[in-house]
Structure formats: C-alpha cells, structure tokens
C-alpha cells in the first residue's frame, strides 16, 4: 500500500468521523459519546486496514464498532460528581481528576485509607467513600474499578495479597452503601505500578494508595 492511497483512505475516514461528530448536536450525551467513539474508531480502523492490506471500508466499520463499544462519556453528571467530590475531599490529600478516557478518578493516599499492613478501612476513608457512594445513586450505568497499590517494602508475597484485600475492603464498603456488586471490579497491583521512587520514605508513602475509577460507558 503506497503512501498516497494510505493518505486517501485516512482522509476519507476522517471526513466520515467529522460528519458523525458534527451530527451530535441533537443527540443525548450518551448518543454523543457513542458517535464520537465510533468516529475515532473509524479513523483508526481505516488506517489499520490500509496498512495491513485489508479493505479500508471494512477497517473503518470495524474500527467504528470498537470505538463505540470502548468509549466512555463525560456527561454533566460526571462533571458534577467531580466538582462535588473535589469539594468533599478538600484538605484530605485525596486527588480527584478526569482521566484521558473520561473516567472519574480518586487517588486515595495511605494515610487516609489504611494503617500500615492493614486492610481495615480507616474512619478518615469513610468520609471519602460516603460521598462517593452517594454519587452512584440513580445511575444504573455507572461502573467502578478499584485498584490497590503498595510500596516495595515486604516483597510480593505480602504486597500482592494486601493490595487485593484493600481493594476488596473498599468494594465491600461501597456495596453496603448501595453500589451494585456486579458493577464493581477490584484489582491489586502490589508494588508494580509506583508513582514515585521507593528509595525515599516520601516516595513509598505516595505509592501506598487506592485508586477508584468511575465511568459511564458510551454504549
């Protein structure tokens, strides 16, 4: 596949994606997220099809389907949640943010969440989880993922199960506050995903954390 044909395929897919996005004005927030995800996927699919020798049209269709399924929406509800949780956690050290793929993320440090080598939720963490659980009410589409992390002290034999247990403790607490169990996923990463150097006490403290992700699938 020469460069000229590749560029032509990509340009056609981009034009199609632009039409999809431009038609979003009269759609609901969920429909907009699906259409935008499909448009982005169509571009990727067309380019992939051209590079691999497949038919560009087929690649665009497949890419669009993947984009529509994989996309998350950032609705007014999600933005309201971000603002409310930011206010509720101000001064606690909890970080509230929007991820690149439109998930609401809470980064909860260890001094708020758990005592050293413990999976029992501290009282300070309840003050974070209660307003978070309150934001889930009335939204059957909300999906939650909870990930536990540790520092490098203690080794994998201790850190891996501890990170899982901490994520499960958060899950169980949210379920008691009304979260749908089937909509909550948990994972433990142990020491494998540090955000700071484990060579210092400050860095190790930053690595001991729980991350909660809340998303609304586009479709």
N, C-alpha and C positions, 0 to 999 in steps of 0.2 A: 504494500500500500504506500503510494507516494505521498509526499507532504501536501501537495495541492489537494488531492482527494480527501486526505485526513482533515485538512482545514475546512473543506466544503461540508463534510459531514458534521463536524463540530459546530460550524456556523448555523447549519440547519437545525441542529438540536437546541442550540442557544436561542434561536428565534422562536422555536416551539415553546421552550421554557418561559420566554418572555411573555408569550401570549397567555400561558397558564397563569402566571403571576399577575398580569395586568387585569385578568378577569376576576381577581379576588375581591374586588370592592364590594360586590353584592353577596359575598359568601359569609357564613358564620366563621367564628375564629377557628373552629375545628376543621371546617372545609378549607379555609385558607392554609392552615398548616399542612394538610394533605396535599393540596395543589402545589404548594411551594416545594414540598419534599419530592413530589413527583417530577417537577421541573428540573430540580437539581440532579435527581437520579437519571433523568433522560439525557442530560448532557454527558454525565459520566458513562452511561450505557452506550451512547453513540460513539464516543471516543474509544471506549474499550472494544466495541465491535469492529471499528475501523482498524485499530492496531492489531487485533488478533485475526483479521481476515474475515470476520463474520459480516453479516449484513447490518448496515448502520441502523436501518429502521427497526430491526429486531432488537438490537442492542439498546436503542432508545426506549422501546416499550418495556423491556426487562428492567432497565435502569430506573425507569419511572415507577414501576411497581415496587422495586426495592426502596426507593426514596420515600414513597408514600407510606409504606409499612413502617420504615425505620424512624420517620420523623417524629419529633415532639413539638407541641405548640407552646408558645409563651403567651398565654392569654392574660386578660386583665385580672383574672382570678389569681394567676401565678404571680403577677407583679404586686397585687395587693398582699399576697402572702409574704412575699419578700420584704415589703415595707413593714408589715406588722411584726414579723419575726425579728427583723433588724431592731425595731424599737423595743421588743420584749426582751432581747438578749443584750441590749446596750450595756457596756461596762462589765460583761461577764467573761470576755475573751473569746466568745463564740463568733465565728465568722459566717456570715450569710451572704451568698453570692448566686449569680446566674451563670451556669456553665455554657460552653460554646454550643452544646447540643440541646439547649433550652431545658435544663434541669435546674431545680432549686436545690442548692447545696448548703448544708450546715456542717461546718467543721468544728467539732466539739473537743477542746483540749482535755488532757488527762486530769488536770487539777479541778475541772468542773465535773467530769464524768465518773471516774473510778479511782479508788485508792490503789496504791501500788500492789501488784499481783492479785488484784481482786476483780471479780466480775459483778459485784453488787453495786447497783446504781446509787450514787451519792444524792443527798437531798438537793444539792445545787442543780443537778441534772434534771430533776423533776420539774424545776422551774423553767427549763428549756423545753422539755418534752411535752408538758401540758399544753402550752400554746401551740406547739407544732401539731399535736393531735387534734386540737380544736379547729385547725385549718383544713382538716381532712373531711369534716362533716359535710354531708350534702354533695360530695363529689365521688360518684362511683367509678370514675375513670382514673383517679389518682393511683399511681404505682410508686412504691417505696423500695429503696435499696439501702441497706445498712452495712457498712464495711468497718471492721475493727482493725486497728494497727497497733504495733508495739515498737519499742526501740530494740536495739541489738543485744541488750543485756539478757542473759539467761539461756540463749540458744533456742533453736527451733522446737525442741521437744516441749518447752514451756510456752514459748511465744505463740506458736501456731494455734494450739487449742485455746489459749487465753483470749486471743483476738476473736476467735469464733464465739466463745462464751459471752464476751462483752457485746458483740453484735446481737446475739440471741437475747440477752437481757434487755437490750433496747427494744427489740421486736416484741418481746412478751409484755413489756410495759405499755407500748403503744396499742397493742391488742386489747389490753384491759381498759384503755381509754377510747376504744371504738374503732380502731383500724381493722380493716378486713384481713384476716390472716393470709388468705390466698393472694393478696396484693402486696405482701411484704417479703422481700428477699433478703437474705443475710449472707455475708462472706467474711472470712478472716484472712488478712494478708500477712500477719506476723510482722516481721521486720523488713519485708521485701520491697516496700514502697515508701522509703523515707522521704520526708520533705526538707530535712536538714541533716547536717552531719551528726553522726552518732559519736564523734570524738569529743564532744563537749556536753556538759550537763544540760545546757540550754537547748542544744540540738536534740538530745534524747527526749527532753520534755515535749518538744514540738512534735516529735514522731509518735509519741503515745497519744493517740487520738481516736475518735469515732467520727466517721463521715456518714451523713444521711442525705440521700438523694431523693427528691420528689419530682416526678414527671407526669405529664398528661400526654399519652400517645396521640398522635395525629389521626390515627385510624385504628 
